[in-house]
């Protein structure tokens, strides 16, 4: 199956570029961002709005409730089903998002990590809460620096998952992934990375936060909290969601919430760049250069026209 992937750090305009590619080449857009799967916070997680969705089909956005979670393997299975349906309709899956592990799982599959006992998982989560995010992340950095470099200390689910795998198997998640990673992807994939100017990107991220708030992100989080008043629910681990929730619960002023939101966004963007730059198959282009992107897609599709 042929698929086009638009990747890069948050705030570079991946969704808009993916939409342009989908319209130009008869594609349907498939999300691989782990935060944009929650239906209660479309503004805070910057999901494509109704006008964009009218221009091309969008898949795997906003389909989860706040208390639900999905791991990379489960998400890859959902994406595979969606992509097969798109291909049967004679269209091209256009993947876009910022969660590198999800994209890797979709294209290459995941290592068969042994199932971790529930008792161990619960203990690791409890220790994360008792010791705090930074202590748990420091522990992860000692045993698996590669995974730690791609995961925020505040990402309770992923930090705990990496720790539980190491404790249960004696091997890091990085070890499992490298040992079982396929040499070739399951699908023929053109990966285009949006390579931003860092100063412009940081400014764009800050402006985007202001736009989200003007559009109603704070009210959105208040409503989501009324529906799911559990601070440990997966929805609240997301950037923006956590900071606004802290404000809603009286833990900080709005300006401080915005400052922390912007900082976490920037830190996450740097980790995304670190992750994606390790992939030698990514073709890096300037964000917003629609002509360059479309020319590359056209040439690649022509070269793969006989591929399944």
N, C-alpha and C positions, 0 to 999 in steps of 0.2 A: 504494500500500500504506500502511495506517495503522500507525504505530509510536509507542510511548511510550518516552521516554528519561528515565532518572533519572541526574542528573549532580551533580557537586560534588567537593570535595576529599576526599582519603583520610581515612577514619575517621569519616565522617558517617552511616554506616548505610545507604548506597545499596543494598547487596545485600538487606538486610532489607526496605526499602521496595519494591524491585522485586519481591521475592517476594510481598509482600502484594498488590501490583497484579496480578501474574500470577494469583494464586489467585482474586482477586475478579472479574477480567474475562476469564478464560480465555486467559491469555497464556503464552508460553514465553520464558525469559530468554536473552538473547544478550549475552555479555561484549564490552566494547571497552576492556579494560585490558591494556596491552602486557606487563605483568609476570605476569599471571595465566594466561598461555598455557603456562607451563612446568609439566610434569607432575611433576617431581621435588621441587618446593617448594610444595606447596599450603598448608602452615601458614605459612611465611615470607611468602608473597604474599597470605595471607588469602583463599583461594578458598573458595567455599561448600562445606560439608561434606556428608556423605551424607544427614543428616537433612533438610537444606534441599533437596537434589536430589530427594528422594522426594516433596516437596510440589509440584514443578513441574519440567518439563524445563529443563535448563541446557545452553547451547551455547558452544563455543569457550573452554572452560576446560581447562587442563592437557593440551593436545594436542601440544605440541612437546617434543622432546628438548633437553637442555641446550645442545648445540652448534648447534642450528638457530636460524634467525632468520627473521622475517617483517617486511616493511615495511608502511607504511600502505596502499599500493595493493593488495598481496597480501592483506592482512587484509580490506580492504573487499570483495574478490572472494569470499573465504570467507564473510563475513557476509551478502553478498547471496544466496548460494546457500542458506544456512541460513534467512534471512528468507523467501525465496520458498517454501521447504518448509513453514514455519510457516503462512504465509498460505494455502497450498493445503489445509492441514488445518483451515482455518477459525478458527485461533487468531491472537492478536495478538503480534507481536514486542515484547518489553519489553527495551530496550537499557539496559545499565548499565555504568558504568566511569568511569575518571578520565583516560583518554588522549584529550584533546581533538582531536588530529590524526586519530586513528582514527575518531572520530565524524564529523568533517568529511568524511573520505574516504568513509565509508559513505553519508552523506546527500547529499553534493554531488559526489563524485568528486574526482579529483586532476588537477592540471595535467600536461600531457604533457611533462615535463622530459626533455631528450635524455639518452640513455644515457651514463653516465660510463665512460671506459676503465678497465679493471682496473688498469693500471699507475698511473694517477692515484689511484685509490682506495687502492691499497696504499701509495703514498707519503704520502698524507694521514694514514692510520692510523699509519704509522711515525713521522711528525712529531708526531702526538698523543702517542705513547708517549715520544718523546725529549724533547719540550718540556714535557710534563705537561698535565694537564687544565685548569688555570687559564689557562695561556698560550694554549692553543687556544681556550678559551671567550672570552678577552679579544679575540682576533682576530675571532671570530664576532660579538661585540658591536659591533665597529667596522663590520663590513660588513652586518650584519643584526640590529640591536638587538631587533626584535620576536621573531624566532626565539630569540635568545639569552635573552630574558626568560622563555621557556617551557621551556627546556632546562637541565638541571643540567650543570655543568662535568664531572661524573663520567660523564655519559652518552656514552661513547666513540662509539657507533654514530651517534647523532643529531647530535652536534657535528661529527663527521667528515663525515657526509652533507651537512650544510649548507655546510661549507667546500669540499667537492669540487664541489658544484653551482655555487657561485660561481666557483671557479677554472676550471671547464670551460665555463661559459656566459657568465660576466661579469655574471650577474644573480643576485640572492639568491633563496632558496626563497620568501621572503615575496612578492617581485615576481612569481614564477611563479604562486603560488597566487592572488594578487589579480587577475592579468591574466586567468586562465582560470576563476575561480570562477563557478559558476552563481548566478544571482539567486534561483532557487527550488530547493528540494531535490528530489531524485529521488523521495522518499517524503514523505507527509504526516506530520509529526512533531510531537508534543507534547513539549516539553522542560521538565522540572521540575527545578529546581536546589535542592539542600539547602543552606540558608544558615545556617551554624553560628555560635554565639557563639565567638569565637576562643580565649578562655581555656579554656572547656569543651572545645573541640576539641583543644587541645594536651594537656590532661590526659588526654582519652580516648585519644589516640594513644600516650601513654606507658604507660597502663594496658594497652592492646592489645598492646604489645611484651612486657610481662610475661606476659600470657596466652599469647601465642604461644610463648614460651620454656617456660612450664609445660606446654604441650601437646606439646612436643618439637621446636621449630624448630631448635635447635642440632644435635640428632641427625640431623634431616632434611638439614641442610646438610652434615654430615659424610658421610652416605651419598651425597649428590649429588656431592660432591667425589671420592669414591672412584670413582664412575661416570664423572665428567668432570673429570679433573685438569688442566684447561687454564684458567688464570686469565683468558684473553682470550675465553673462550666467552661468548656473549650472556647466558646465565643469570646470570652473575656481575656484570652491570651493574646489576641490580635493587637497590632499597633494601632493606636487611635482609640480602639474600644476600651482598652485598659485605662488609658489616661482620662478619657471622658467619664468613665465609670467612677474613677477616684474622685473626680470633681463632683459628680452627681451625688456621691455618698458623703460629701463634705470633707474629703481628705486633702484637697488642695483647691486653690483658686483657678479660674479658667485660664489666666495667663500662664501660670505654672504648668497646667495641663498641656497647653499649646506648646510650651517650650520643650517639655519632655517628649511630647508626640513628635515634634520636629527632630529632636535629637535621636530618638529611636528609629525614625524613618531613615535618617542619614546613616546611622550605624548599620542598619539593615541593608541599605543600598551598597555600602562598601563590602559587606559580606557577600552579597549577590554577585558583585563584580569579581571578587576573588574566586567564587565557585565557577562562574561561567568562563572565566579566562583560562581555566585549566582544560577546557574542552577545545582541542585543536581543530575541530570541525566547524566551529562557529566562524561565520564571516561577519566582520564588524563594519558597520556603516554609521554615518551620521544620522541622528534622529531627525525625522521630518523630511528626509530626502526621499520622497515617494517615488520619484522617477528611478533613482538608483535601485531601490528595493524591488520595484516592479520589473525592471530589466533583468535583475538577477533571478527573480522567480521565473520569468518567462524563459530564460535560457536553460534553467535547471529543469523545468517541466518538459521542455522540448527534448532535452537529453534523456529524460526518463519516460517518454511517452509510451513505451512498450512495457513499462514495469507494472506489476499488479498493485 
